Amino acid sequence: MQDQMVYVAAVTVLGVLEQGYFSLQVIYARRKYSVSPPSITGPPEFERVFRAQANCSEYFPIFITIMWVTGLYFSQAVASLCGLLYLIGRFQYFQGYSKSALGRLAPLYFSAKMLWILIGLSATGIINYMCRLNLGVDFLQYLMGFLQV
């Protein structure tokens, strides 16, 4: 099992490191703009960094869960690639939002697309697995054989 999920695990660790980086950026912004905890308001420059980190944190559990489900029931390689692209999009989102509110939009749309792709692939993988268990039919195997012809 470990060798089957090592890439998804690696992307998970990268995601955790990215979340840590975002949190550190909020700490640095608090110091730079003199915004002491528990306050979450201050200059717009601080508030953008704070919101970027909060937004990324809000979606992280959804991302991790759906990436693992995709890796387990669809494809580890596809899940890892989509996960890596999602993390790149979130990094660009964080940097763009930190500079200006409009700077977040393109990376936000990109990372949302990656998340929806993961959701679709995970649902496909689960449905296929349930069909294999209950009906003895593996639609993905059939589709892959059909595409190779």
C-alpha positions in Angstrom: 0.0 0.0 0.0 2.8 2.5 0.8 4.3 2.3 -2.6 0.9 2.8 -4.2 0.3 6.1 -2.4 3.7 7.6 -2.0 3.1 10.4 -4.5 -0.2 11.4 -3.0 1.6 11.4 0.4 4.4 13.6 -1.0 1.9 16.1 -2.3 0.1 16.0 1.1 3.4 16.9 2.8 4.0 19.7 0.3 0.5 21.0 1.1 1.2 21.0 4.8 4.4 22.9 4.2 2.6 25.4 2.1 0.0 26.0 4.8 2.9 26.5 7.3 4.4 29.1 4.9 1.1 30.9 4.6 0.8 31.0 8.4 4.3 32.4 8.8 3.5 35.1 6.3 0.6 36.2 8.6 3.0 36.4 11.5 5.5 38.5 9.5 2.6 40.8 8.4 1.4 41.2 12.0 4.9 42.3 12.9 5.4 44.6 9.9 2.0 46.3 10.3 1.8 46.2 14.1 -1.4 44.1 14.3 -1.3 42.2 17.6 -3.4 39.1 18.1 -6.3 38.5 18.4 -7.0 41.5 16.2 -7.6 40.6 12.5 -8.1 44.1 11.2 -5.4 46.6 10.3 -4.0 48.1 7.1 -5.3 46.7 3.9 -1.9 45.1 3.2 -2.2 43.1 6.4 -5.9 42.2 5.8 -5.1 40.8 2.4 -2.4 38.5 3.7 -4.6 37.4 6.6 -7.6 36.7 4.2 -5.4 34.9 1.7 -4.1 32.6 4.5 -7.6 32.1 5.9 -9.1 31.3 2.5 -6.4 28.7 1.8 -6.8 27.1 5.2 -10.6 26.9 4.7 -10.2 24.8 1.5 -7.3 22.7 2.6 -9.3 19.9 4.3 -11.5 19.6 1.3 -8.5 19.5 -1.0 -6.6 16.8 1.1 -9.7 14.6 1.4 -10.7 14.7 -2.2 -7.1 14.2 -3.4 -6.7 11.1 -1.3 -10.0 9.7 -2.4 -9.0 10.3 -6.0 -5.7 8.6 -5.4 -7.3 5.6 -3.8 -10.2 5.0 -6.2 -9.1 6.6 -9.5 -5.4 7.0 -10.0 -2.5 8.0 -7.7 -0.6 9.6 -10.6 -3.6 11.7 -11.7 -4.5 12.7 -8.1 -0.9 13.7 -7.4 -0.6 15.8 -10.6 -3.9 17.5 -10.0 -2.9 18.0 -6.3 0.4 19.6 -7.3 -1.3 21.9 -9.8 -3.8 22.9 -7.1 -1.0 23.7 -4.7 0.8 25.8 -7.3 -2.5 27.6 -8.0 -3.0 28.3 -4.3 0.6 29.6 -3.9 -0.1 32.0 -6.8 -3.4 32.9 -5.2 -1.7 33.8 -1.9 1.0 35.9 -3.6 -1.5 37.6 -5.9 -4.0 38.4 -3.1 -1.2 39.7 -0.8 -0.4 42.3 -3.5 -3.9 43.2 -4.5 -7.5 41.9 -4.2 -7.7 41.5 -8.0 -4.5 39.5 -8.1 -6.2 36.6 -6.5 -8.8 36.0 -9.2 -7.0 34.1 -12.0 -5.2 31.7 -9.5 -8.5 31.3 -7.6 -10.3 30.1 -10.8 -7.4 27.8 -11.7 -7.3 26.2 -8.3 -11.1 25.9 -8.2 -10.9 24.0 -11.5 -8.3 21.6 -10.1 -10.5 21.0 -7.1 -13.6 20.3 -9.3 -11.6 18.0 -11.4 -10.5 16.1 -8.3 -14.1 15.9 -7.1 -15.2 14.6 -10.5 -12.5 12.0 -10.6 -13.0 10.8 -7.1 -16.8 10.4 -7.7 -16.0 8.5 -10.9 -13.5 6.3 -9.1 -16.0 5.5 -6.3 -18.9 4.8 -8.6 -16.7 2.5 -10.7 -15.4 0.7 -7.5 -19.0 0.2 -6.3 -20.1 -1.1 -9.8 -17.1 -3.5 -9.7 -18.1 -4.8 -6.2 -21.8 -5.0 -6.8 -22.2 -5.6 -10.5 -18.9 -7.2 -11.5 -18.4 -4.4 -14.1 -15.3 -2.3 -14.2 -16.2 0.6 -16.5 -12.8 2.3 -16.2 -11.0 -0.9 -17.2 -13.4 -1.2 -20.2 -12.8 2.4 -21.1 -9.0 2.1 -20.9 -9.2 -1.0 -23.2 -11.4 0.8 -25.6 -9.1 3.8 -25.8 -6.0 1.6 -26.5 -7.6 0.0 -29.6 
